[in-house]
Amino acid sequence: MMNDLSLPLPRDADWQPVCALHDIVPDTGVCALLKGRHVAVFRVGDASPRVYAIDNIDPNAGASVLSRGIVGSIGERVVVASPLYKQHFDLASGECIEAPGHSVAAWPARVFADMVWVAL
């Protein structure tokens, strides 16, 4: 996750625009279809927002729902709780806290020029 508003996007990845930062309510997520992949994009915080991106498909249910989960924390980890079976996914790594074998991919995300970008 990177959130520097002044630096251009690195050229070492295929950055895709998702939406304007203000289109995501603080401490919630949205779903984006990027290159045929369902990606959950989260905005955490309001004054100094951070953005994260993980796969949106809950591996426990096979449904594209993680962007609708509840954002919170477990210790120092920023997580989303799946709205179906309530497993927690670390937004920085995609790791499923309760069942690491059911983890999802995490993607680099950043804000540039008031837009949220994700690299696949």
C-alpha positions as CSV (number, residue, x, y, z in Angstrom):
1,M,0.0,0.0,0.0
2,M,1.3,3.4,-0.9
3,N,-0.5,6.7,-0.5
4,D,1.8,9.5,-1.6
5,L,-0.3,12.1,-3.3
6,S,2.6,13.9,-4.9
7,L,4.6,11.2,-6.6
8,P,3.7,9.8,-10.1
9,L,2.7,6.2,-10.3
10,P,5.6,3.8,-10.6
11,R,6.1,2.3,-14.0
12,D,7.0,-1.2,-12.7
13,A,3.3,-2.4,-12.5
14,D,0.2,-2.2,-14.5
15,W,-1.7,0.5,-12.5
16,Q,-5.5,0.7,-13.1
17,P,-7.7,3.6,-12.0
18,V,-10.6,2.6,-9.8
19,C,-12.4,5.8,-8.7
20,A,-12.0,9.1,-7.0
21,L,-10.9,8.9,-3.4
22,H,-14.0,10.8,-2.2
23,D,-16.2,8.1,-3.9
24,I,-15.2,5.7,-1.1
25,V,-16.8,6.4,2.3
26,P,-14.1,6.3,5.0
27,D,-13.7,2.9,6.6
28,T,-15.6,1.0,3.8
29,G,-14.8,-0.7,0.6
30,V,-16.0,-0.8,-3.0
31,C,-15.8,-3.6,-5.6
32,A,-14.0,-3.0,-9.0
33,L,-13.7,-5.2,-12.0
34,L,-10.1,-4.9,-13.1
35,K,-8.9,-7.0,-16.0
36,G,-11.7,-9.5,-15.3
37,R,-10.8,-9.8,-11.6
38,H,-13.1,-8.8,-8.8
39,V,-11.0,-6.6,-6.5
40,A,-12.2,-5.1,-3.1
41,V,-10.7,-1.6,-2.6
42,F,-10.8,-0.1,0.9
43,R,-10.4,3.4,2.2
44,V,-9.3,3.4,5.8
45,G,-9.4,6.7,7.7
46,D,-10.5,10.2,6.8
47,A,-8.0,12.9,7.6
48,S,-5.0,10.8,6.3
49,P,-6.7,8.1,4.3
50,R,-4.9,4.8,3.4
51,V,-6.1,2.6,0.6
52,Y,-5.8,-1.2,0.3
53,A,-6.8,-3.8,-2.4
54,I,-7.5,-7.5,-2.0
55,D,-9.4,-10.0,-4.1
56,N,-13.1,-9.6,-3.5
57,I,-14.2,-13.2,-3.7
58,D,-14.5,-14.8,-0.3
59,P,-12.8,-18.2,-0.7
60,N,-15.0,-19.7,2.0
61,A,-18.2,-18.9,0.2
62,G,-17.2,-18.4,-3.4
63,A,-19.1,-15.1,-3.4
64,S,-17.8,-11.7,-4.5
65,V,-18.6,-9.9,-1.1
66,L,-15.4,-8.9,0.8
67,S,-15.8,-5.2,-0.2
68,R,-19.1,-5.2,1.8
69,G,-17.4,-6.4,5.0
70,I,-16.8,-4.5,8.2
71,V,-13.4,-2.8,8.4
72,G,-11.7,-2.9,11.7
73,S,-8.5,-4.0,13.4
74,I,-7.1,-7.0,15.2
75,G,-4.1,-5.8,17.2
76,E,-2.0,-3.8,14.7
77,R,-3.6,-5.4,11.7
78,V,-6.2,-3.6,9.6
79,V,-8.8,-6.2,8.6
80,V,-12.1,-6.7,6.9
81,A,-14.6,-9.2,8.3
82,S,-16.4,-11.2,5.6
83,P,-20.1,-10.4,5.6
84,L,-20.9,-14.1,5.2
85,Y,-18.9,-16.3,7.5
86,K,-17.1,-13.5,9.4
87,Q,-13.5,-14.6,8.8
88,H,-11.1,-11.7,9.0
89,F,-8.8,-10.8,6.1
90,D,-5.7,-8.7,6.6
91,L,-6.0,-5.8,4.2
92,A,-2.2,-5.4,3.7
93,S,-1.5,-9.1,3.0
94,G,-4.8,-10.8,2.2
95,E,-4.1,-13.4,4.9
96,C,-7.2,-15.0,6.4
97,I,-6.6,-14.7,10.2
98,E,-8.7,-17.7,11.2
99,A,-7.7,-20.0,8.3
100,P,-4.5,-18.9,6.5
101,G,-5.1,-21.6,3.8
102,H,-8.1,-19.5,2.7
103,S,-6.2,-16.3,2.2
104,V,-6.8,-14.0,-0.8
105,A,-4.4,-12.0,-3.0
106,A,-3.4,-8.5,-2.0
107,W,-2.6,-5.8,-4.6
108,P,-0.6,-2.6,-4.4
109,A,-3.0,0.4,-4.0
110,R,-2.3,4.1,-3.8
111,V,-3.8,7.5,-4.2
112,F,-2.5,9.8,-6.9
113,A,-4.1,13.0,-8.0
114,D,-7.2,12.3,-5.9
115,M,-7.8,9.0,-7.7
116,V,-7.4,5.5,-6.3
117,W,-5.2,3.2,-8.4
118,V,-4.5,-0.5,-8.0
119,A,-1.7,-2.5,-9.6
120,L,-2.4,-5.9,-10.9
